[in-house]
Amino acid sequence: MLIKFFYTLRAAKLPVSVREFLSLLEGLKAGVIGAEGAASIDDFYYLARTTLVKNEALFDKFDRAFGAYFKGVELLTDFSKDVPLEWLRQHLQLELTPEQKAAVEAMGWDELMETLKKRFEEQKERHEGGSKWIGTGGTSPFGHSGYNPQGIRIGGASKNKSAVKVWEQRAYKDYDDQLELGTRNIQVALRRLRKFAREGAELELDLDDTIHKTAANAGYLDIRMQPERHNKVKVLLLMDVGGTMDEHVHRVEELFSAAKTQFKHLEFFYFHNCVYDFVWKNNRRRFAEKTATWDLIRKYNKDYKLIFVGDATMSPYEILQPGGSVEYNNEEAGAEWLQRLTHGFPNYAWINPEPQGVWQYRQSVALIQQLMHQRMFPLSLSGLEGAMRLLSK
């Protein structure tokens, strides 16, 4: 059975190796689950995910593959209705014959969900037993403590382990590497760009050195402290604001928030459409409190990773021509400033929140890609991880 499970995971594009599969079998043989009784399908799920999945970005694919292989699963369903707790007390254990069990399997998932919605609308009181209403016991596919091989358990612990769609809860579905990002999975992706060093005062217990010194001191406790570990990567973040970027504000804010939590050394500035001779930190005072782009190049050394964030959607003239800016008469073309920046910061990348499928239809995107030497990545988990891998080299 588990060999077929292994091939199901491989068919779902999960990079599961034979060695990891053998680790799962060793865990089962050693009694890691079921040591104090029969192991449940949930126990096996967590053991299998721990031994077989190396990257949390793959959790959703694993859930889908697991749910496709194991049919007897549970679902906790919430239709924003309060179900009285006393309904969920077990008052009746109903055993059905094999023929009766086969008869109730005829209802499919779509019909099951539609019928449940109607029951919530129609039912006005507590019900126990029977084959239709939501309650306890009985053969209704809705409720608790009864039996239906294709039912929904509402409240309480699983009894027959026969409700469908447990893995459809898919708590990790936003980790899919083709989906747009939220703050949580942006943080996961940014972790690839980390290099730790111990900095500051001695605030943290050095366990290894404490054990070594205590042993060398004939057992007398000799506590050793050490500085905390901090991510020493330095990031210079330049973000496009206004115009066509307005529709991407939320996702860029998430990226900015995640970056602030991941990088101790983070400097950020704003620009509009293309970088010219100045940038700014306060959008309301963008023309009063400007920072010369030359100052960025002079102030921050080449250790900084340069990250542009923008949709690269503009008139080609804004990139190629002096005076092309839509806001003022710039003396030098944006392309000149982009080349100076990428020369000043050899580790650079451009993150584009626009869907990658539309890039080919916009001339300005092609121009920016050329100036970035094709170091443009979409704002998806796979795109952001690709950018972080490039910058970490």
SVG drawing of the C-alpha trace seen along z (x, -y; Angstrom):
<svg xmlns="http://www.w3.org/2000/svg" viewBox="-37 -71 77 77">
<polyline fill="none" stroke="black" stroke-width="0.4" points="0.0,0.0 2.7,-2.5 4.7,-1.9 1.7,-3.1 1.5,-6.0 5.1,-6.8 4.4,-6.8 1.3,-9.0 3.5,-11.6 6.1,-11.4 3.3,-11.8 2.2,-15.0 5.7,-16.4 6.9,-16.1 10.6,-15.5 10.3,-12.5 13.4,-10.3 13.7,-6.5 15.8,-7.4 13.1,-9.5 10.5,-6.8 12.7,-4.3 12.8,-6.8 9.0,-6.8 9.0,-3.0 11.6,-2.9 9.5,-5.3 6.4,-3.1 8.5,0.0 9.9,-1.8 6.4,-2.7 6.7,-6.4 3.0,-6.6 0.5,-4.2 2.8,-3.4 -0.1,-3.5 -2.8,-2.2 -4.0,-2.1 -2.5,-4.9 -5.0,-7.2 -4.8,-8.5 -4.0,-11.9 -1.0,-10.4 0.3,-8.9 -0.3,-12.2 2.0,-14.2 4.7,-11.5 4.6,-11.2 4.8,-15.0 7.7,-15.3 9.7,-12.6 8.9,-13.2 8.5,-16.9 11.6,-19.0 10.2,-22.4 7.1,-24.0 6.3,-25.5 5.4,-21.9 2.9,-21.3 -0.1,-22.1 0.9,-19.7 1.5,-17.0 -2.0,-17.7 -3.6,-17.3 -1.7,-14.1 -2.4,-12.7 -6.1,-13.5 -6.3,-11.9 -4.7,-8.7 -6.5,-8.2 -10.2,-8.3 -11.3,-8.2 -10.8,-11.7 -12.4,-14.3 -13.7,-17.8 -14.7,-20.5 -17.1,-22.7 -18.1,-26.2 -21.0,-28.0 -21.0,-30.8 -23.8,-29.1 -23.6,-28.6 -24.5,-24.9 -25.5,-24.4 -22.9,-22.3 -25.5,-20.0 -26.3,-18.8 -22.8,-17.4 -23.0,-15.1 -23.1,-11.5 -26.4,-9.9 -26.6,-7.2 -24.3,-4.7 -25.9,-3.4 -24.5,-0.3 -25.5,0.2 -25.4,3.4 -23.0,3.4 -26.0,3.0 -27.2,-0.1 -23.7,-1.6 -23.5,-1.0 -26.8,-2.7 -25.7,-6.0 -22.5,-6.2 -24.5,-7.2 -24.5,-10.9 -21.6,-12.8 -19.6,-15.8 -21.4,-18.6 -24.8,-17.3 -23.7,-16.8 -22.6,-20.4 -25.7,-21.8 -27.9,-19.7 -26.1,-20.8 -26.7,-24.4 -30.4,-23.8 -30.5,-21.9 -29.1,-24.9 -31.7,-27.1 -34.6,-24.7 -33.8,-23.2 -35.0,-25.1 -34.5,-22.7 -32.3,-20.0 -32.5,-16.5 -31.2,-13.1 -31.1,-10.1 -32.7,-9.8 -31.5,-10.1 -32.1,-13.7 -31.6,-16.5 -28.3,-17.8 -27.9,-16.3 -26.4,-13.3 -26.5,-9.7 -28.4,-8.5 -27.4,-8.0 -27.7,-11.6 -24.5,-12.8 -24.5,-15.8 -23.9,-16.0 -22.0,-13.8 -21.7,-10.3 -23.7,-8.7 -22.5,-6.9 -22.3,-8.0 -19.2,-7.1 -19.5,-10.4 -20.6,-12.7 -19.5,-16.0 -18.7,-15.8 -19.9,-19.0 -18.2,-19.4 -16.6,-17.0 -14.0,-14.3 -14.1,-11.9 -15.9,-8.6 -16.0,-6.5 -13.1,-8.2 -15.3,-8.3 -16.1,-12.0 -14.7,-13.3 -12.3,-16.2 -10.1,-16.6 -7.1,-17.5 -9.2,-20.0 -8.7,-22.3 -5.3,-22.9 -3.9,-25.3 -0.7,-25.6 -2.4,-26.3 -0.9,-29.8 2.6,-28.3 2.0,-27.1 5.1,-28.5 2.9,-29.9 0.6,-31.9 1.0,-35.6 2.4,-36.2 1.2,-37.2 3.5,-38.5 4.0,-35.0 5.2,-33.3 7.2,-36.4 9.1,-35.9 9.7,-32.3 11.2,-33.3 13.3,-36.1 14.9,-33.7 17.0,-32.4 18.9,-35.6 20.4,-35.2 24.0,-35.1 24.3,-35.1 27.0,-36.5 27.2,-37.1 27.0,-40.7 26.6,-43.0 26.8,-42.3 26.9,-38.8 23.2,-38.2 22.8,-34.5 23.9,-31.2 26.7,-29.4 25.6,-25.9 28.4,-24.0 31.1,-26.1 29.4,-26.0 29.4,-22.2 33.0,-22.1 34.2,-24.6 32.2,-22.9 33.6,-19.5 37.1,-20.9 36.4,-22.5 35.8,-19.2 32.0,-19.6 31.8,-23.1 29.3,-25.1 31.1,-27.6 28.4,-29.6 29.5,-31.1 27.6,-33.7 27.9,-34.8 26.4,-37.6 23.1,-36.9 23.1,-35.8 21.9,-38.4 21.4,-38.4 24.2,-40.5 22.9,-40.8 22.5,-44.5 19.6,-45.4 18.9,-48.6 15.3,-48.5 14.0,-50.9 10.2,-50.9 8.1,-52.4 5.1,-54.3 2.1,-56.0 0.5,-55.6 0.1,-52.0 1.6,-50.8 -1.5,-51.9 -3.1,-48.5 -0.2,-46.7 0.1,-48.7 -1.1,-46.0 1.3,-43.3 4.3,-45.8 3.4,-46.8 3.5,-43.1 6.9,-42.7 8.2,-45.8 6.8,-44.6 8.4,-41.2 11.7,-42.7 11.8,-44.9 11.4,-41.8 14.0,-39.7 16.8,-42.2 18.4,-44.2 20.4,-46.3 17.6,-47.6 17.6,-51.0 14.7,-51.9 13.7,-54.7 11.0,-55.5 10.9,-56.4 8.2,-56.8 8.3,-54.7 12.1,-54.9 14.9,-56.0 16.4,-59.3 18.7,-61.7 16.9,-61.6 14.8,-59.3 12.9,-60.0 11.7,-58.4 8.6,-60.4 6.0,-60.4 4.2,-63.5 7.5,-65.5 9.0,-63.9 10.1,-67.2 11.1,-68.9 13.2,-66.1 15.1,-64.4 18.1,-62.2 20.5,-62.3 20.9,-59.0 24.6,-59.7 24.5,-59.8 23.1,-56.3 26.0,-55.0 28.6,-56.8 27.1,-56.2 26.2,-52.5 29.0,-50.1 28.9,-47.1 28.0,-44.8 24.4,-46.0 22.0,-43.8 20.0,-46.2 16.4,-45.3 14.1,-47.3 10.3,-46.8 8.1,-48.1 5.9,-47.0 8.2,-48.6 5.1,-49.9 5.7,-53.3 6.4,-55.0 9.8,-53.8 10.7,-57.5 10.8,-57.6 13.6,-55.1 15.6,-56.2 15.3,-59.9 16.5,-63.0 13.4,-64.9 11.3,-61.7 10.1,-61.8 6.4,-62.6 7.0,-64.7 10.0,-67.0 12.6,-67.7 15.3,-65.1 18.7,-66.0 19.8,-62.4 17.8,-59.3 16.6,-56.8 18.6,-54.1 21.8,-56.0 20.9,-55.9 19.9,-52.3 23.2,-51.4 25.0,-53.4 23.1,-51.7 23.7,-48.2 27.4,-49.0 27.6,-50.4 25.8,-47.4 26.8,-44.2 24.2,-42.1 20.8,-43.4 17.4,-42.1 14.1,-43.6 10.8,-42.3 7.8,-42.9 4.3,-42.6 2.7,-42.4 1.8,-38.8 4.7,-37.4 2.3,-36.5 1.8,-40.2 5.5,-41.2 6.0,-40.3 3.3,-42.8 4.9,-45.8 7.9,-47.4 9.1,-49.2 9.3,-45.8 11.6,-44.4 13.8,-47.5 14.1,-47.2 14.8,-43.5 17.6,-44.3 19.0,-46.9 18.7,-44.4 20.5,-41.8 17.3,-39.6 17.4,-39.8 13.6,-40.4 11.4,-38.1 7.7,-38.0 6.2,-38.7 5.3,-35.0 6.9,-32.6 9.0,-30.9 9.9,-34.3 11.0,-35.8 12.9,-32.6 14.7,-32.8 15.7,-36.4 17.0,-35.5 19.0,-32.7 20.6,-35.0 21.4,-37.7 22.9,-35.2 25.6,-34.1"/>
</svg>
